[in-house]
Amino acid sequence: MENTANPLLSAGDLPPFSRISAADVAPAVDTLLDGYRQVVERLVADAGARNFEALMQPLEAQEERLGRAFSPVSHLHGVKDSPELREAYEEALEKLTEHATWLGQNRDLYEAVKAVREAPAFNALDRASRTVVEDSLRGFRLSGVALESEGRKRFAQIQTELSRLTTQFGSAVLDATDAWTRPVSDAELAGLPESARALLAQAAADAGTSGHLATLKGPVVTALLTFADDRALREVVWTAYQTRASDQGPQAGAHDNSARIGQILALRHEAARLLGFANAAEVSLADKMAGTPERVLGFLHDLARRARPVAESERETLARFARETLGIEALEPWDIAYASEKLRQSRFAFTEEDLKPWFPAEAAIAGLFEVASRLFGLRLVRREGVDVWHPEVRFFDILDADDRPLAGFYLDLYARAGKRGGAWMDVCRSRMRRGDGVQLPVAYLVCNFAPPAGGMPSLLTHDDVVTLFHEFGHGLHHMLTEVDLPSVAGIEGVEWDAVELPSQFLENYAWHRESLDLFARHWQTGEPLPQALLDKMLAARHFQAGMFLVRQLEFALFDFRLHLEYDPARGARVMELLEEVRDEVAVIRPPAWARFPHAFSHIFAGGYAAGYYSYLWAEVLAADAFSAFEDSDLFDADTGARYRREILAVGGSRPALESFIAFRGREPDPAALLRSYGLPA
């Protein structure tokens, strides 16, 4: 790759973020797509290019080159959006989707790859190379390569339209989140801890006003719904949050995703039928561990059968407590977090706020790094002078025990305007062999924690700490890969319902004395987390576990049935189907006007369509994997090395079940999930 005036085509190891502008996006993408097409045309015309080195390696290189150029664009769209960047991003994404469809429907290229698979030399390839070929052939089939001309054309049109609609869906959620604010009076601050008040004061200052301001940013919503004594305020905030991007609520119609949801589902179903599948759920399962709709539904229904009685008991307890202690006769959805926190305080005599002084963000990061060091023999070192997109962002190198560089990552912790909500890990650079050297993997790790405010450092809730460990688990999966082929290195090529294993596995280290002692210290005194407080925290770990689990089951069943049962003659039936799912699993019913699906970005703007069940499926794997450490020692070097070797290092180069068995010595035990929730197995 040559140096160029366009920063997206830079040959540097890391993106030059300060030089990237929206105007760079289209020229870079056009240049790369044109080059990619020329390479494909040359390869299919060369009858000698029918082996892995001559055909698949150049395709891997082209895909990586395209990914490393577009990665910073996609990333900036999530963390530093602007109208100009959004427009450039959406235009580029449409071109990339059209290219991916052209590639997947290229029959000459398909025949060339099939020739590699059918050649005698195929069986002599290493496992990762064989997987690249097999995955590529499956990708061709799922892209409609076998369709006749009109079918291929229609399939391509659908993919382009889906790309546009899903991008618009996510943008509408972001716009709706950023658009709503409400001044909070001094009287309405009652019940809010000092850290929450500082958060609202900072929101007001950021908006150029005085006093306190409610927004729909995650930390603010959580603080208000959990602690605000003013029930009317909680209702206002809950209503605004649960009607984002919909036809209801204070912004009704302004960013409405209603039509997009119907269009997305219709197009996914049509694409599935073109490919010969009954529905979009079957397409989703074509490359997942679960395999069949029956297995997914059986898994979810079985969990619901076990969890709902526990959740109903928990809900009855909460309603009784709210009535007798808080004077709330009828428990509404905006009361749940508030009443639950009061019940938690009453039962366990502590609050999340009590824990926050022991979890300053900087200490949590240091502790996380120490956990990774002890488990996997790593050293994490901050690198200064890296070009970043915001002054708060930092960059770290990961070194092996012998100080050999392995990977790097950006860390962006705090919520701010123009930044998508939630937390995520994404790929900046993939591991790939280049000549005599190896391009090392680089990750983005993004959270939306409450920033330092009012002269205080950022203090995390324990839930925040769990989130931090979760995302770093994803990051380690990407960064500790030893596979040199980007399409099956790290998280790439891993079945979607297994990709959460490393993230959920690492969460466990936020709960144990041995690991907490590495970082849980009071931000002012340096005092370790008191045993009495830890005991309360552990006692409360499974507090309302049944209610949490049925909520996750609601999301998973709604998503899966939405794609499995779609009928063009009846339309999306979004709210109707959601109510059916709630009849089976829910113990808390929102008002009919609530519009949770309209901001369900995981399935309408992310990669979890007919796959949200993956979180629970992977939790089985994660809970069972962690039990191997519980059986020996939390930081057992041999177990850590085996986990790194059999799970993290191999990435998607072999089936996840095979990797799990290689680590655990057997297939996963579903009872491990229930035990992890403190529920009877």
Buried (B, 14 or more C-beta within 10 A) or exposed (E): EEEEEBBBBBEEEBBEBEEBBBEBBBBBBEBBBEEBBEBBEEBBEEEEBBBBEBBBBBBBBBBBBBBBBBBBBBBBBBBBBBEEBBEBBBBBBBBBBBBBBBBBBBEEBBEBBBBBEEBEEBEEBEEBBBBBBBBBBEBBBBBBBBBEEEBBBBBBBBBBBBBBBBBBBBBBBBBBBBBBBBBBEEEBBEBBBEBBBBBBBBBBBEEEEEBBBBBBBBBBBBBBBBBBBBBEBBBBBBBBBBBBBBBBBBBEEBBBBBEBBBBBBBBBBBBBBBBEBEBBBBBBBEBBBBEEBEBBBEBBBEBBEBBBEBBBEBBEEBBEBBBEEBEBEEBBBBBBBBBBBBBBBEBBEBBBBBBBBBBBBEBBBBBBBBBBBBBBBBBBEEEEEBBBBEEBBBBBBBBBEEEEEBBBBBBBBBBBEBBBBBBBBBBBBBBBBEEEEBBBBBBBBBBBBBBBBEEBBBBBBBEBBBBBBBBBBBBBBBBBBBBBBBBBBBBBBBBBBBBBBBBBBBBBBBBBBEBBBBBBBBBEEEEBBEEEBBEBBEEBEBBBBBBBBBBBBBBBBBBBBBBBBBEEEEEBBBBEBBBBBBEBBBBBEBEEBBBBBBBBBBBBBBEBBBBBBBBBBBBBBBBBBBBBBEEEEBBBEEBBBBBBBBBBBBBBBBBBBEBBBBBBEEEBBBBBBBBBBEBEE
